[in-house]
Amino acid sequence: MHPEVQQDTPGKCPKCGGMDLVPKESLKLAADKSTKGIAQYKPLFIIVGLIALASIASAWDIQSGIAWLNAMYNFMAGFFLVFSGFKLLDVKGFAEGYSQYDLLAKHWHGYGLLYPFIELALGLGYILIPTSIALNMITVVLMVFSAAGVSIKIAKKEKFQCACLGTFIDVPLTYITIIEDIGMAIMAGSMLVTLYF
């Protein structure tokens, strides 16, 4: 309450009289923990930000501006290719981590081994056939299914590392993972709406 108050021995705050003085070390630990929590997501934010930047830049034309639908296709392609790449660096390690929270990988280990290749195929699909209805439907189902597994783990307050960036970058399994999955499902869903209407 009054950070300027300092003394060498435990006691009460002389200004308000009621609050116990807290050791400096415990304040520093709390601050470090808060900073570390945010810092753990830095690689994810940088990677997604660079994919978004490249997607928008590649969909920009000097005369007509940004073709937002093309930017979305580019983002989906880049996202799946980059994220599959991280997983492919250690497929077995990814499959182990993924089996801790994915609903299917938990019961069938082979799904975790296949998943990086599924993402690779989706990434190539968004380069080659981005307007494919089947491609976008598969993406919606896959992302919603993935978000369901993460949601269940979070609801149970179980702590796990997210395997989305493979085994080389530690990212906690939190609401950010759900936002990532649902965001991709929404983009694929909006493409389906565009294709149908």
Backbone bond lengths (Angstrom), bond angles and torsions (degrees), N, CA, C in turn:
res aa  C-N    CA-C-N  psi(-1)  N-CA   C-N-CA  omega(-1)  CA-C   N-CA-C  phi
1 M - - - 1.464 - - 1.521 110.98 -
2 H 1.359 115.64 -45.31 1.473 120.86 178.28 1.531 108.55 -121.95
3 P 1.349 117.73 85.68 1.471 120.63 -174.71 1.528 114.27 -63.78
4 E 1.326 117.13 -18.58 1.465 119.26 -179.16 1.528 112.23 -75.35
5 V 1.345 116.59 -15.84 1.468 120.29 -179.58 1.522 109.10 -80.29
6 Q 1.326 116.61 122.81 1.469 121.88 179.38 1.515 109.36 -139.37
7 Q 1.330 115.83 140.44 1.462 120.35 173.33 1.520 109.40 -151.66
8 D 1.317 117.22 162.05 1.467 122.98 -174.35 1.527 113.60 -79.59
9 T 1.315 117.87 -20.48 1.466 120.94 -176.19 1.522 110.45 -118.55
10 P 1.349 117.79 156.44 1.464 120.35 176.65 1.529 110.59 -62.97
11 G 1.324 115.31 156.69 1.469 119.11 178.44 1.513 111.12 167.45
12 K 1.334 114.60 -164.07 1.467 121.63 -179.97 1.525 109.13 -101.06
13 C 1.335 114.95 156.43 1.461 120.34 177.37 1.529 108.64 -68.63
14 P 1.347 118.05 125.83 1.460 120.08 -179.03 1.533 112.84 -70.57
15 K 1.327 117.80 -17.91 1.465 120.07 -178.10 1.523 112.07 -80.89
16 C 1.362 115.39 -46.86 1.463 117.54 -178.65 1.528 111.88 -102.94
17 G 1.319 116.45 -16.93 1.453 121.04 174.04 1.516 116.32 77.39
18 G 1.319 118.79 -17.65 1.456 119.75 -174.09 1.515 115.53 -108.09
19 M 1.304 117.32 -26.11 1.472 119.90 -173.59 1.526 111.42 -88.04
20 D 1.350 114.41 138.44 1.465 119.75 175.20 1.520 109.31 -72.81
21 L 1.321 115.88 142.06 1.459 120.26 174.63 1.528 109.07 -74.32
22 V 1.314 115.81 141.84 1.470 121.80 -176.12 1.519 108.80 -109.80
23 P 1.361 117.88 135.86 1.476 119.52 177.84 1.523 111.55 -59.81
24 K 1.320 116.14 142.05 1.470 121.71 -179.92 1.521 111.78 -55.64
25 E 1.339 116.48 -37.89 1.468 120.81 -176.77 1.524 111.85 -59.29
26 S 1.345 117.22 -39.50 1.460 119.75 -177.97 1.529 110.74 -69.45
27 L 1.335 116.95 -33.33 1.473 119.91 175.87 1.522 110.48 -67.09
28 K 1.345 115.27 -41.67 1.466 120.24 179.60 1.531 110.62 -63.96
29 L 1.350 117.44 -41.98 1.471 121.43 178.77 1.522 111.19 -61.72
30 A 1.331 116.63 -41.65 1.467 120.56 179.19 1.521 110.37 -64.22
31 A 1.339 117.17 -42.47 1.472 121.02 178.78 1.525 111.13 -64.85
32 D 1.358 116.20 -42.44 1.465 120.80 179.27 1.523 111.36 -62.82
33 K 1.339 116.58 -40.29 1.459 121.52 -179.52 1.529 110.58 -64.11
34 S 1.349 115.38 -42.25 1.465 120.27 179.44 1.527 110.76 -64.41
35 T 1.337 117.28 -44.34 1.460 121.76 179.68 1.520 110.97 -65.55
36 K 1.335 116.78 -40.51 1.456 120.80 -179.26 1.531 110.55 -63.05
37 G 1.349 117.00 -38.76 1.461 121.08 179.66 1.513 111.66 -58.61
38 I 1.315 116.99 -44.52 1.468 121.79 179.53 1.525 109.91 -70.70
39 A 1.325 116.16 -41.88 1.473 120.80 -177.28 1.523 112.25 -62.75
40 Q 1.322 117.94 -27.86 1.463 120.74 -179.65 1.527 112.12 -64.03
41 Y 1.334 116.68 -25.85 1.465 120.48 -178.95 1.527 112.93 -90.68
42 K 1.327 116.72 -7.13 1.468 120.47 -176.42 1.524 112.68 -54.31
43 P 1.355 120.02 -47.50 1.473 118.67 179.02 1.529 112.96 -59.44
44 L 1.340 116.13 -40.25 1.466 120.33 179.97 1.520 110.78 -63.39
45 F 1.342 117.01 -45.90 1.466 120.71 -179.91 1.528 111.45 -63.74
46 I 1.326 116.72 -40.30 1.470 120.23 179.58 1.527 110.63 -65.04
47 I 1.338 116.39 -46.53 1.472 120.32 -178.24 1.523 111.15 -62.68
48 V 1.338 116.80 -48.84 1.469 120.71 -179.53 1.529 110.04 -65.22
49 G 1.327 116.78 -38.84 1.472 120.54 178.40 1.518 112.53 -62.79
50 L 1.331 116.93 -42.01 1.466 120.51 179.15 1.531 111.30 -67.78
51 I 1.331 116.48 -38.10 1.475 119.73 176.87 1.528 109.33 -62.93
52 A 1.338 116.31 -44.14 1.468 120.45 179.57 1.530 111.10 -63.15
53 L 1.323 116.67 -43.68 1.470 121.24 179.83 1.525 111.16 -61.49
54 A 1.342 116.28 -46.57 1.469 120.57 179.37 1.526 111.10 -64.82
55 S 1.339 116.56 -36.82 1.467 121.02 -179.62 1.517 111.68 -65.53
56 I 1.323 115.75 -43.20 1.477 120.20 179.51 1.522 110.47 -69.34
57 A 1.346 116.47 -43.37 1.472 120.28 -179.66 1.522 111.44 -61.76
58 S 1.337 116.90 -39.44 1.474 119.61 -178.32 1.525 112.34 -75.23
59 A 1.330 117.19 -15.70 1.473 120.56 178.86 1.528 111.43 -100.50
60 W 1.347 116.09 7.37 1.461 120.54 -177.41 1.522 110.93 -94.53
61 D 1.315 114.31 137.53 1.465 121.27 176.81 1.525 107.64 -126.73
62 I 1.320 116.74 137.62 1.471 120.77 -175.54 1.532 113.01 -61.04
63 Q 1.329 116.76 -28.97 1.463 119.83 -178.25 1.530 113.23 -91.95
64 S 1.321 117.20 -41.97 1.472 119.07 -174.48 1.528 114.41 -104.27
65 G 1.320 118.27 -3.68 1.465 120.45 179.03 1.527 111.77 84.43
66 I 1.318 115.87 -148.11 1.465 121.01 -175.96 1.526 110.48 -93.25
67 A 1.316 116.07 126.11 1.468 121.69 173.32 1.529 105.98 -87.32
68 W 1.329 116.58 95.45 1.463 121.43 -170.07 1.527 113.66 -62.39
69 L 1.328 116.71 -34.32 1.465 118.44 178.38 1.534 110.03 -65.54
70 N 1.331 116.75 -41.72 1.471 120.79 176.71 1.531 110.78 -64.05
71 A 1.342 116.12 -38.29 1.468 120.29 177.96 1.522 109.92 -61.66
72 M 1.337 116.41 -38.08 1.460 120.30 179.55 1.525 110.86 -68.04
73 Y 1.339 117.07 -43.18 1.469 120.30 176.33 1.528 110.21 -58.98
74 N 1.339 114.98 -45.32 1.464 120.44 -179.33 1.528 111.31 -61.69
75 F 1.340 115.36 -41.33 1.466 119.50 -179.91 1.526 110.37 -63.59
76 M 1.331 116.22 -45.72 1.468 120.20 -179.72 1.531 109.98 -60.15
77 A 1.330 116.01 -44.69 1.470 120.32 179.34 1.523 110.22 -61.66
78 G 1.328 116.41 -49.83 1.463 121.02 -179.03 1.515 112.46 -62.22
79 F 1.317 116.27 -42.72 1.465 121.04 -179.43 1.527 110.66 -59.50
80 F 1.327 116.15 -52.74 1.463 119.51 -176.96 1.529 112.07 -66.13
81 L 1.332 117.48 -38.86 1.463 119.96 -179.75 1.530 111.83 -66.95
82 V 1.329 116.27 -45.88 1.471 120.06 -178.61 1.531 111.01 -67.40
83 F 1.334 116.14 -45.52 1.463 118.97 -178.07 1.532 111.56 -68.37
84 S 1.335 116.98 -34.41 1.473 118.69 175.88 1.519 109.61 -67.90
85 G 1.326 117.29 -35.35 1.463 121.49 178.48 1.523 112.30 -59.38
86 F 1.337 117.31 -44.57 1.465 120.86 177.55 1.526 110.81 -61.79
87 K 1.323 116.10 -39.72 1.468 120.19 -179.38 1.530 110.99 -69.89
88 L 1.323 116.57 -36.75 1.470 120.87 -177.91 1.534 112.65 -68.65
89 L 1.316 117.61 -18.90 1.464 120.78 177.30 1.533 111.73 -64.23
90 D 1.343 115.87 -27.30 1.468 120.77 178.22 1.537 107.83 -153.55
91 V 1.321 115.62 77.98 1.470 120.80 -174.87 1.524 111.38 -60.87
92 K 1.335 117.09 -43.94 1.473 120.10 -179.05 1.524 111.34 -64.22
93 G 1.326 116.27 -43.96 1.465 120.29 178.82 1.518 111.37 -62.82
94 F 1.351 115.81 -41.74 1.462 119.64 177.32 1.527 110.52 -60.78
95 A 1.339 116.62 -46.99 1.471 121.50 -177.76 1.526 110.91 -59.25
96 E 1.336 116.98 -38.32 1.472 120.75 177.95 1.527 110.54 -63.27
97 G 1.339 115.79 -48.43 1.463 119.91 -179.76 1.522 112.36 -65.22
98 Y 1.321 115.94 -40.45 1.467 121.56 -176.95 1.523 110.92 -66.88
99 S 1.323 116.58 -32.97 1.466 120.48 -178.93 1.528 112.37 -68.76
100 Q 1.325 116.72 -12.28 1.461 120.02 178.59 1.522 112.83 -75.61
101 Y 1.350 117.40 -22.08 1.465 118.04 -176.97 1.528 115.49 -137.81
102 D 1.315 119.39 -18.60 1.465 119.30 179.27 1.523 110.11 -77.04
103 L 1.329 116.15 136.02 1.468 121.30 -174.25 1.526 113.09 -63.27
104 L 1.340 118.07 -36.83 1.461 120.84 -179.51 1.536 111.61 -86.62
105 A 1.330 116.62 -43.44 1.479 120.67 -178.49 1.525 111.79 -62.86
106 K 1.328 116.65 -25.44 1.462 121.93 178.09 1.537 111.02 -64.12
107 H 1.343 116.20 -33.16 1.471 121.65 -176.57 1.527 113.04 -102.82
108 W 1.339 115.60 -23.47 1.468 119.75 -179.91 1.527 108.40 -133.61
109 H 1.321 116.37 101.53 1.471 122.61 -176.18 1.535 111.78 -58.77
110 G 1.328 116.79 -30.92 1.464 120.94 -179.48 1.516 113.29 -59.92
111 Y 1.335 117.07 -29.31 1.472 120.22 179.53 1.526 110.37 -64.67
112 G 1.328 116.30 -39.95 1.463 120.03 177.20 1.521 112.17 -63.97
113 L 1.344 116.34 -34.93 1.470 120.82 177.65 1.533 111.02 -71.90
114 L 1.322 116.79 -32.55 1.466 121.39 -179.55 1.530 113.33 -80.59
115 Y 1.324 116.22 -29.26 1.468 120.64 -170.30 1.534 114.63 -53.80
116 P 1.338 120.30 -44.14 1.477 118.79 177.94 1.528 112.47 -58.34
117 F 1.329 116.96 -34.18 1.464 121.11 179.91 1.533 111.08 -75.50
118 I 1.336 115.80 -30.08 1.475 120.02 174.56 1.520 108.94 -65.54
119 E 1.337 116.59 -45.24 1.469 120.07 177.94 1.528 111.02 -63.43
120 L 1.327 117.09 -39.18 1.465 120.94 177.49 1.528 110.26 -60.55
121 A 1.331 116.53 -44.76 1.477 121.30 179.02 1.529 110.68 -63.57
122 L 1.334 117.47 -39.63 1.465 120.29 178.33 1.529 110.42 -64.90
123 G 1.336 116.51 -42.25 1.465 120.19 178.18 1.514 111.98 -59.76
124 L 1.329 116.33 -46.03 1.471 120.29 177.60 1.524 110.46 -65.35
125 G 1.330 115.92 -36.62 1.464 120.60 177.91 1.522 112.11 -60.21
126 Y 1.336 117.24 -40.45 1.468 120.22 -179.91 1.528 112.58 -73.35
127 I 1.325 116.97 -13.90 1.468 119.99 171.72 1.528 110.07 -86.03
128 L 1.335 115.67 -45.30 1.472 121.06 -172.33 1.526 114.23 -85.68
129 I 1.337 116.88 -43.78 1.481 120.07 -175.89 1.533 110.83 -136.58
130 P 1.330 118.29 60.65 1.468 120.44 -174.14 1.532 114.07 -62.70
131 T 1.322 117.18 -22.53 1.466 119.53 -178.45 1.532 112.66 -91.62
132 S 1.313 117.05 10.07 1.466 120.95 178.83 1.527 110.50 -68.81
133 I 1.318 116.16 125.12 1.463 120.90 178.42 1.530 109.92 -64.78
134 A 1.331 116.87 -42.10 1.468 120.94 -179.51 1.533 110.77 -61.08
135 L 1.330 117.09 -43.49 1.460 122.24 179.81 1.525 111.03 -58.22
136 N 1.313 115.92 -47.17 1.465 120.17 -177.99 1.528 111.87 -70.90
137 M 1.320 117.17 -34.64 1.466 120.25 177.35 1.530 110.63 -66.55
138 I 1.322 116.28 -42.59 1.472 120.72 177.88 1.526 109.89 -60.63
139 T 1.323 116.56 -42.45 1.467 121.25 -179.87 1.522 110.96 -62.05
140 V 1.329 117.02 -45.48 1.471 120.55 179.48 1.530 110.35 -58.99
141 V 1.327 116.58 -50.43 1.468 121.22 -177.96 1.529 110.76 -61.40
142 L 1.325 116.71 -46.72 1.462 122.02 -178.00 1.527 111.80 -61.73
143 M 1.326 117.05 -44.70 1.460 121.23 -177.07 1.529 111.97 -71.23
144 V 1.338 117.24 -39.81 1.466 120.31 178.24 1.530 109.81 -66.13
145 F 1.327 116.17 -41.41 1.468 121.62 178.57 1.531 110.35 -61.84
146 S 1.325 115.86 -43.10 1.463 121.08 179.06 1.525 110.98 -64.00
147 A 1.333 116.45 -43.23 1.467 121.51 179.50 1.524 110.98 -62.80
148 A 1.337 117.09 -33.71 1.470 121.05 179.89 1.525 110.55 -62.78
149 G 1.337 117.03 -44.81 1.466 120.78 179.25 1.516 112.19 -62.34
150 V 1.328 116.48 -41.94 1.465 121.56 179.20 1.526 109.59 -65.29
151 S 1.344 116.40 -43.05 1.470 120.94 -178.97 1.520 111.74 -60.46
152 I 1.323 116.92 -40.78 1.466 121.02 179.49 1.526 110.63 -63.25
153 K 1.337 117.02 -43.76 1.472 120.59 179.58 1.529 110.82 -63.58
154 I 1.334 116.58 -41.72 1.465 120.26 -179.31 1.526 110.02 -67.79
155 A 1.341 116.50 -40.43 1.470 120.49 179.02 1.529 111.12 -61.52
156 K 1.334 116.81 -33.21 1.472 121.52 178.19 1.533 112.15 -82.91
157 K 1.341 115.55 -0.61 1.471 122.72 -178.74 1.532 112.75 57.89
158 E 1.329 115.32 32.84 1.461 120.61 176.55 1.521 109.06 -88.11
159 K 1.324 117.03 137.26 1.465 121.14 -177.35 1.526 110.10 -101.95
160 F 1.346 115.24 124.11 1.458 122.02 178.12 1.513 108.93 -142.38
161 Q 1.316 115.43 157.49 1.457 119.94 172.60 1.520 108.27 -81.61
162 C 1.317 116.08 138.16 1.457 120.91 176.15 1.527 108.06 -74.63
163 A 1.319 115.91 134.42 1.469 119.91 -178.40 1.530 111.37 -92.91
164 C 1.341 117.38 9.03 1.473 120.36 -173.94 1.529 113.15 -60.47
165 L 1.340 117.49 -30.03 1.464 121.05 177.58 1.527 111.08 -107.92
166 G 1.315 115.69 30.45 1.455 120.74 178.45 1.511 112.31 69.73
167 T 1.313 116.48 -153.03 1.473 121.28 -176.01 1.522 112.38 -100.53
168 F 1.312 117.60 0.32 1.462 120.05 -172.96 1.520 113.70 -94.51
169 I 1.332 117.01 -21.95 1.462 120.57 179.45 1.519 107.41 -124.98
170 D 1.347 115.90 120.00 1.461 120.62 -179.21 1.516 111.03 -83.04
171 V 1.316 115.55 118.18 1.458 121.98 175.23 1.519 106.40 -129.18
172 P 1.347 118.46 126.08 1.465 119.20 -179.87 1.532 111.52 -66.45
173 L 1.327 115.21 150.37 1.461 121.38 177.10 1.525 107.53 -80.70
174 T 1.333 117.15 103.77 1.467 121.24 -178.19 1.519 109.64 -140.59
175 Y 1.349 114.67 -166.95 1.463 120.51 -179.63 1.532 111.99 -61.10
176 I 1.327 117.59 -24.11 1.475 121.09 177.85 1.526 108.98 -60.00
177 T 1.333 116.97 -39.24 1.465 121.32 179.43 1.525 110.23 -64.33
178 I 1.332 116.58 -40.11 1.474 120.46 178.03 1.520 109.77 -65.43
179 I 1.332 116.99 -43.96 1.471 121.24 179.48 1.525 110.28 -59.59
180 E 1.322 115.91 -41.45 1.469 121.86 178.83 1.537 110.01 -60.28
181 D 1.333 116.88 -49.33 1.470 121.24 -178.55 1.527 112.08 -66.15
182 I 1.329 115.95 -47.32 1.472 120.00 -178.58 1.523 110.51 -67.20
183 G 1.331 116.99 -36.15 1.470 120.85 177.22 1.516 111.44 -59.81
184 M 1.323 116.26 -43.82 1.473 119.98 178.02 1.525 110.86 -66.48
185 A 1.339 116.96 -38.79 1.470 120.85 178.01 1.528 110.38 -64.00
186 I 1.332 116.88 -40.08 1.472 120.79 179.69 1.520 110.31 -65.76
187 M 1.331 117.26 -42.11 1.469 119.57 178.79 1.526 111.25 -62.60
188 A 1.336 116.42 -45.50 1.467 119.88 179.02 1.531 109.82 -64.51
189 G 1.331 116.57 -39.53 1.469 120.79 178.25 1.516 111.60 -63.91
190 S 1.330 117.38 -40.79 1.468 120.29 179.44 1.531 110.67 -67.03
191 M 1.345 116.61 -31.49 1.469 119.66 175.59 1.522 110.03 -67.14
192 L 1.332 115.92 -39.78 1.471 119.49 178.09 1.530 110.21 -61.93
193 V 1.332 116.77 -42.61 1.473 120.62 178.16 1.526 109.68 -61.18
194 T 1.332 116.86 -44.16 1.471 121.66 178.70 1.522 110.78 -61.02
195 L 1.327 116.87 -40.51 1.461 120.65 -178.48 1.530 112.75 -70.78
196 Y 1.341 115.93 -34.65 1.453 120.18 -178.22 1.534 112.37 -80.42
197 F 1.333 115.66 -33.40 1.466 118.55 -175.36 1.492 109.53 -111.50
